[in-house]
Amino acid sequence: MRSGFRNWKRGANKVPENSPTRILVVDDDDDGCYLIEQMLRRSERRFELTTAASGGEAIKIFIDNFRCLPHAGILMDLVLPDINGLAVLRAMRALEAGSLSCHPARFAILSGTMRTIKGLKFEKELDISLMLSKPILHDAFLKQIEAWLDAPAPELSPAREAASHFVISGC
Protein backbone atom coordinates (compact mmCIF):
# COMPACT_ATOMS: atom_id res chain seq x y z
CA MET A 1 0.00 0.00 0.00
CA ARG A 2 1.33 3.39 -0.95
CA SER A 3 -0.20 6.30 0.88
CA GLY A 4 0.30 10.02 0.50
CA PHE A 5 -0.88 13.40 1.74
CA ARG A 6 -1.90 12.66 5.35
CA ASN A 7 -2.59 9.56 7.35
CA TRP A 8 -5.44 9.58 9.86
CA LYS A 9 -5.58 7.29 12.86
CA ARG A 10 -7.73 4.26 12.24
CA GLY A 11 -10.59 3.34 14.50
CA ALA A 12 -12.55 6.59 14.47
CA ASN A 13 -16.29 6.07 13.99
CA LYS A 14 -16.72 9.04 11.69
CA VAL A 15 -14.58 11.24 9.51
CA PRO A 16 -13.40 14.28 11.50
CA GLU A 17 -14.69 17.66 10.33
CA ASN A 18 -12.31 19.57 8.07
CA SER A 19 -10.47 16.35 7.34
CA PRO A 20 -9.08 15.73 3.87
CA THR A 21 -11.22 13.95 1.30
CA ARG A 22 -10.04 10.33 1.18
CA ILE A 23 -9.49 8.88 -2.29
CA LEU A 24 -8.33 5.37 -3.22
CA VAL A 25 -6.63 5.16 -6.62
CA VAL A 26 -6.26 1.64 -8.01
CA ASP A 27 -3.84 1.53 -10.93
CA ASP A 28 -0.76 -0.56 -11.63
CA ASP A 29 0.88 2.38 -13.41
CA ASP A 30 3.04 4.18 -10.83
CA ASP A 31 3.50 7.18 -13.13
CA GLY A 32 -0.27 7.54 -13.53
CA CYS A 33 -0.78 7.41 -9.75
CA TYR A 34 1.94 10.02 -9.26
CA LEU A 35 0.33 12.27 -11.87
CA ILE A 36 -3.08 12.01 -10.18
CA GLU A 37 -1.49 12.82 -6.81
CA GLN A 38 0.25 15.89 -8.22
CA MET A 39 -2.96 17.15 -9.84
CA LEU A 40 -4.94 16.69 -6.64
CA ARG A 41 -2.31 18.61 -4.67
CA ARG A 42 -3.09 21.65 -6.84
CA SER A 43 -6.74 21.61 -5.89
CA GLU A 44 -8.12 23.91 -3.20
CA ARG A 45 -9.64 20.85 -1.54
CA ARG A 46 -7.41 18.79 0.75
CA PHE A 47 -7.00 15.14 -0.16
CA GLU A 48 -5.66 12.03 1.47
CA LEU A 49 -4.65 9.70 -1.32
CA THR A 50 -4.06 5.98 -0.99
CA THR A 51 -2.94 3.94 -3.98
CA ALA A 52 -3.08 0.25 -4.76
CA ALA A 53 -1.27 -1.46 -7.64
CA SER A 54 -3.54 -4.52 -7.80
CA GLY A 55 -7.11 -5.57 -7.24
CA GLY A 56 -6.24 -7.75 -4.27
CA GLU A 57 -4.40 -4.88 -2.61
CA ALA A 58 -7.36 -2.55 -3.26
CA ILE A 59 -9.83 -4.99 -1.68
CA LYS A 60 -7.59 -5.36 1.38
CA ILE A 61 -7.33 -1.57 1.78
CA PHE A 62 -11.09 -1.24 1.33
CA ILE A 63 -11.81 -3.94 3.95
CA ASP A 64 -9.40 -2.31 6.40
CA ASN A 65 -11.04 1.12 6.03
CA PHE A 66 -14.67 1.01 4.86
CA ARG A 67 -16.31 0.77 8.29
CA CYS A 68 -14.16 3.14 10.35
CA LEU A 69 -12.76 5.72 7.97
CA PRO A 70 -14.06 5.07 4.45
CA HIS A 71 -12.76 6.54 1.23
CA ALA A 72 -15.09 9.13 -0.30
CA GLY A 73 -14.18 7.99 -3.78
CA ILE A 74 -12.45 5.15 -5.57
CA LEU A 75 -10.76 5.66 -8.94
CA MET A 76 -10.37 2.23 -10.55
CA ASP A 77 -8.35 1.18 -13.57
CA LEU A 78 -10.11 -1.62 -15.44
CA VAL A 79 -6.98 -3.55 -16.38
CA LEU A 80 -5.07 -4.75 -13.33
CA PRO A 81 -2.43 -7.47 -13.04
CA ASP A 82 -4.45 -9.85 -10.86
CA ILE A 83 -8.20 -9.11 -10.95
CA ASN A 84 -10.38 -7.22 -13.42
CA GLY A 85 -11.24 -3.76 -12.07
CA LEU A 86 -14.98 -4.41 -12.42
CA ALA A 87 -14.70 -7.55 -10.27
CA VAL A 88 -12.95 -5.45 -7.62
CA LEU A 89 -15.74 -2.85 -7.69
CA ARG A 90 -18.39 -5.61 -7.45
CA ALA A 91 -16.61 -7.04 -4.40
CA MET A 92 -16.50 -3.59 -2.80
CA ARG A 93 -20.22 -3.00 -3.39
CA ALA A 94 -20.96 -6.43 -1.91
CA LEU A 95 -18.99 -5.55 1.22
CA GLU A 96 -20.88 -2.26 1.50
CA ALA A 97 -24.22 -4.04 1.12
CA GLY A 98 -23.34 -6.44 3.92
CA SER A 99 -22.48 -3.64 6.34
CA LEU A 100 -25.12 -1.71 8.26
CA SER A 101 -22.71 1.10 9.19
CA CYS A 102 -21.18 1.68 5.78
CA HIS A 103 -21.59 4.79 3.64
CA PRO A 104 -21.25 3.74 -0.02
CA ALA A 105 -18.23 5.16 -1.83
CA ARG A 106 -18.38 6.97 -5.14
CA PHE A 107 -16.86 4.87 -7.93
CA ALA A 108 -15.03 6.17 -10.99
CA ILE A 109 -13.42 4.25 -13.82
CA LEU A 110 -10.01 5.08 -15.31
CA SER A 111 -9.48 3.66 -18.79
CA GLY A 112 -6.71 3.81 -21.37
CA THR A 113 -9.32 4.55 -23.99
CA MET A 114 -13.01 5.29 -23.77
CA ARG A 115 -13.39 2.60 -26.41
CA THR A 116 -12.64 0.08 -23.65
CA ILE A 117 -15.68 1.06 -21.60
CA LYS A 118 -18.05 2.46 -24.22
CA GLY A 119 -21.25 0.47 -24.40
CA LEU A 120 -20.63 -1.63 -21.30
CA LYS A 121 -23.69 -1.98 -19.07
CA PHE A 122 -22.11 -1.91 -15.62
CA GLU A 123 -22.53 1.76 -14.71
CA LYS A 124 -25.99 1.33 -13.19
CA GLU A 125 -25.23 -2.02 -11.54
CA LEU A 126 -22.20 -0.63 -9.71
CA ASP A 127 -23.41 2.97 -9.44
CA ILE A 128 -20.36 4.29 -11.28
CA SER A 129 -20.72 8.03 -11.47
CA LEU A 130 -17.61 9.07 -13.42
CA MET A 131 -15.61 7.64 -16.30
CA LEU A 132 -12.21 9.13 -17.01
CA SER A 133 -10.13 8.50 -20.10
CA LYS A 134 -6.34 8.34 -20.06
CA PRO A 135 -4.30 10.38 -20.69
CA ILE A 136 -5.65 12.62 -17.96
CA LEU A 137 -5.82 16.34 -18.70
CA HIS A 138 -5.14 18.49 -15.62
CA ASP A 139 -7.85 21.18 -15.81
CA ALA A 140 -10.60 18.85 -16.98
CA PHE A 141 -9.58 16.22 -14.40
CA LEU A 142 -9.83 18.60 -11.44
CA LYS A 143 -13.22 19.91 -12.57
CA GLN A 144 -14.54 16.36 -13.03
CA ILE A 145 -13.19 15.20 -9.65
CA GLU A 146 -14.67 18.21 -7.82
CA ALA A 147 -18.09 17.67 -9.44
CA TRP A 148 -17.91 13.93 -8.74
CA LEU A 149 -17.13 14.47 -5.06
CA ASP A 150 -19.73 17.23 -4.65
CA ALA A 151 -22.53 15.07 -6.07
CA PRO A 152 -24.72 13.18 -3.59
CA ALA A 153 -23.20 9.91 -2.41
CA PRO A 154 -24.83 6.72 -3.66
CA GLU A 155 -27.32 4.86 -1.49
CA LEU A 156 -27.55 1.13 -0.97
CA SER A 157 -30.18 -0.17 -3.35
CA PRO A 158 -32.04 -3.50 -3.37
CA ALA A 159 -29.81 -4.55 -6.29
CA ARG A 160 -26.74 -3.92 -4.16
CA GLU A 161 -28.34 -5.77 -1.25
CA ALA A 162 -28.57 -8.80 -3.56
CA ALA A 163 -24.91 -8.31 -4.49
CA SER A 164 -23.96 -8.96 -0.88
CA HIS A 165 -24.06 -12.67 -1.68
CA PHE A 166 -20.97 -12.20 -3.88
CA VAL A 167 -18.11 -14.35 -2.58
CA ILE A 168 -14.61 -12.91 -2.45
CA SER A 169 -11.91 -15.51 -2.92
CA GLY A 170 -8.15 -15.23 -2.96
CA CYS A 171 -7.90 -12.21 -0.66
N, C-alpha and C positions, 0 to 999 in steps of 0.2 A: 504494500500500500504506500503510495506516495501522497503526501499531504502538504498543502501550502497555506499561505495566508495566516490563519490563526487556528489554534487547536483549543476547543472547549473541553472542559472536564465532562466525562461521561457520567451518566447516572441522574442527571437532572430530569425532572418530569416534564418540563416545558422549556421552550427556547427562551432565553433571557431577552428582555426588551433591549432594543438597540444592538442586538447581536448581529453579526454578519449573516448574510443569506448563504445557506449551505448548499453547495452544488457538488454532485458526483459526476465526474466525466469518465466514461468508459471508452477507451480507445487504446489500441496497441501501438499507436504511432506517438512516440515520445515528443517529437517535434510539434505535432498537432496539439497535444496537451499543453505544451509550453506556450504555444501561440495563443490558445484560449485563455490560459492564465494571465498572460501579458495584456490581452485585450480587456479582461475583466478588471484588472488593476487600474485601468484608465477610466473606469466608470465611477460615477459619484457614489454609487451604492457600494457598501462593503461586502466582500464575499469571503467565504471560507471554502476553498476548493480542495476536494479529495479526488485523486485519480486512481483508476484501476486499469491494468493492461490486459485483463482477460475477463471472461464472463464469470468464472468461478470466483475470482478475486472480488468482483463487483457484488456478487450475491453474498459473500462473506461480510463485506463492508456494510451492505444493506441490512443483513440480519443483526449485526452488532450495533446498529444505530437507529433502526426505524421506530422502535418503541420509545426510547429515551430522548434522543436528539436527532430527529429525522432530517434528511436532506429535503430542501424545498423543491429541488429539481434534479433530474437525472438526464444527462446528455449521453446517448448511447450510439456507438458505432454499430452498424449491422454486421460487419465482418470482423469477427474476433478469432483468435487462434484456437480456442477450445470449444466454445459454445456460440451458436448463432445469437446475435443481439436480441432478436425477437423472443427467443426462448428465455433469455435472461429477464426481459421485461415481463413476460408471462409469469415467471416464478416470483418476481417482486410483487406483482398484483395479487397473486395467490396468497403470499405472506400477509399483505395488507388486509385482504378479505378475511383472513383467519384471526385477525387481531382486533379486539374491541377498542383499544386505545390508540389506534394508528390513524394518522392523518395522511391520506393518499398523496403521494408525490406527483409533481408534474413530470411528464415524460416528453423528451424530445429525441428525435432521430438525427444522427449525423451520417451522411452518406457521401461516398466519393463522387457519385453522380446522381442526379434526381431520377435518371433512367432506372436506377436500381430499385427505387421505391415507388415509382409512378404506377398507379393502377393496383397496388396491393391493398387488400381490404382489412388491414389490421388496425387502422387508426381508431375506429370506434370501439372495437373489442378491448383495446388496451388504453383507451382514452389518451392517445398521443396528441398533444396540442401544438407541436411545432416540429417542422421538418427542415433541417438545414443541409445545404449542399456544400461540399468541399470543392474548391478551396473557399475558406471563410474570408469574407470581406469585412474589415474592421467596423466601419460605420454602420453598415447594415446589420452586422452581428449584434452589436450592442443594442440597437433599437429593437431587434427581434427578441433578444434576451430580456430586456426591460419589460416589453409588452407581455411576454410569456409569463414572467414572474408576477406581474401586476394583475393578471387575469385571475378570476376565482379558481381556487384549487378544486380538483375533481372530487366527487363524492363516491362512496362505495355504492355500486349499483347491484341489482339482483344478478346481472350477468357476471359481475366480479365475485359475488358471493359464491356462485357456482364454480368459479375458477379456483376456489380455495381447496378443491379436491385434487389439484395438480400436485404431483409428487416430484420433489426435487431429489435427484440422485447424483452422486459423485461430488458432493460438496463437503 
